[in-house]
Amino acid sequence: MEEIFNHLYKKYHQDVFNFLYYMVHNREQAEDLVQEVYIRVIKAHKQFKGDSSEKTWLFAIARNVAIDSFRKHKGWKQRMIDKFDYWEQQIKDESMSPEESAFQKVDTENMFRCLEKCTLDQKSVIILRFLQELSICETAQVLGWKESKVKTTQHRAIKQLKVLMEEISNKEKAG
């Protein structure tokens, strides 16, 4: 069991942490949730039948851990917005001008704020598909959905994000 645990931890730890961080926007809470994921992995590993990949199985557990955490903490959305530290985000393209970097940072902040206004399902799909780069099939396995539901939820989430981003843009132009 220790060998299997070490394999899963080494191979997927950073992906699981990133997923949970995007869900809760708090480093300490994400670290705590990662520990809970691996506790559940140890308890449930014998039940893993191999119907999906290890990665999708881990993400399904991570999503359930995040949902359980949200249920325990009422008012979690506002606390997440208040605690999210946008200054920790790093801009990967160092060749951008300072103005471009500033605009990208504002866009990223706005996108995360808009994502917080989406439903948990929409947020989960966006994080899994675009930040974790899972396929539609893998995302469906993680969420326990049919691929058609992932596609529909993704479409609605993108549509919702566009509307919310336009609202922010209109407010900035007016103000």
N, C-alpha and C positions, 0 to 999 in steps of 0.2 A: 504494500500500500504506500509506503514511504517513497518508493521509486516512482510510482504513478503520480503521486502528489507533487514531487519535485519536478517531474516532466511538465505537468500542467502549469505549475507555478512559473517555471522558467519561460515556457513558451507563450503564455497568455496573460501573465500578471499585468503588464503595462496596458494591454488592450482592455482588460477588465477594469483596471483603475481609471483609465481615460473615459470609458463608458459611464462609470458611476460618477466621475467628476462632472461630466457634462450633464448628468441628471440632477445632481445636487448642488453643484457650483461651490463646493466647500471642500478643501483639501483634507482636513481632519476627518470630516464625516465620510468622505469617499474612502479614506484609508480604513476607517472602522467598518464600513460596509464591505470592503474587499475581504477583511478578516472573516466577516459573517459568511460571505460567499464560500470561502475555502472551508469553513466549518461545515457548511451544508454539503460541499463536495465530498468531504471525508465521510459524512454520514450517509450520503446517497450514492456513492460511487458504485456500490454493488448492484444498484438498481439501474445503472446506465447500460442500456441494451445496444448502443451503437447505431440506433436508427437515424441519428444525426451526427454531425461532426462534434468533436470535443468542444470546439470553439462555440458553436451555436448552443450546445448544452450549457456551457459556462455562462454565456450571455443570458440565457433564459433564467438561470439561477440568479444572476446579477440583477436582472430586471425585477424578479420577484422580491429580492432583498430590498431593492430601492422602493418598490411599492409598499412593502411592509413598513419601511422606515417612514414613508410619507403618511401612512395611516396613523402611525404612532405620534407624529408631530403635527398637530393641527396648526394651521396657519403657516405651513411650510413654504408656500410660494413667496409670501412677503419676506420671510426670513432669508430665503435663498437670494432674492433680489438685493436685500440689504447687505448680505455678507459677501456677495460675489465680488471678487477683486479683479477688475478688468486690467489692472496694471501688470498682472502676472502673465497675461497672454503675450506671447512673443510673435513678432512679425517675421516670417521665414525668409522673405525676399529682401535681402539687405541692400539691393541695388536701387530700391525705391528712394525717391526724394523725400525729405522730411514732410512736405505737404501731402504727398501721396500716402505716406505712412500714417499721418494724422487722420486723413479721410478714411483709410482702411480701418483704423482703430475705431473710429466712430461708427462705421458701418457694422463692424463686428459686434460692438456693444449693443447697437440697435437690434441687430439680428437676434442676439441672445435675449434681449428684453422681449422681443416679439415672440420668440420661441416659448417663453414663459407664459404667454397668453394663449397658447395652443393647448389642446387637450393632452392628457398624458399619453394616449395612443399616438397622436400626431407627433408629439415630441419624441417618443420612443422610435418611431419610424424614421424621422429625420436624423436622429443621432446614429442609429444603426446603419442607415443607408449612406449618408453623406459624410459623417465624421468617422465612423468605424469601417466604412466602405464594404459593408456586407451586401451580397446579392439579394435580389428579391426573394429567392428561394431560401437563402440562409436567414433572412429577416423573418420570413414566415415561420421557419422552424423555431427561432428564438421566441417569437411571440405566441406560437401555437395557433397560428391563423392559416387560412388559405392564401395563396399568392394573390388572388384577386382582391382580397381585403387589404393586403399590404399596398397594392397598386392604388386602390381607391383612397386609402388613408393618406398615402404619400401625395397623391394629386390634391386632395383637400387641404393637406398641411401646407403645401407649396402655395396654393391659392390663398390660404389664410395669411401666410407670411407676406406675400406680395401686398395684400390689402393693408396689413398692419404697417409694413415698411412705407407704403405710399402715404398713409396717415401721418407718420413721423416726418416724412419729407415735406408734406404740405404744411405741417405745423412749423417746421423750421423756416420755410419760405415766408410764411405769414408773420412769424414772430421775429 
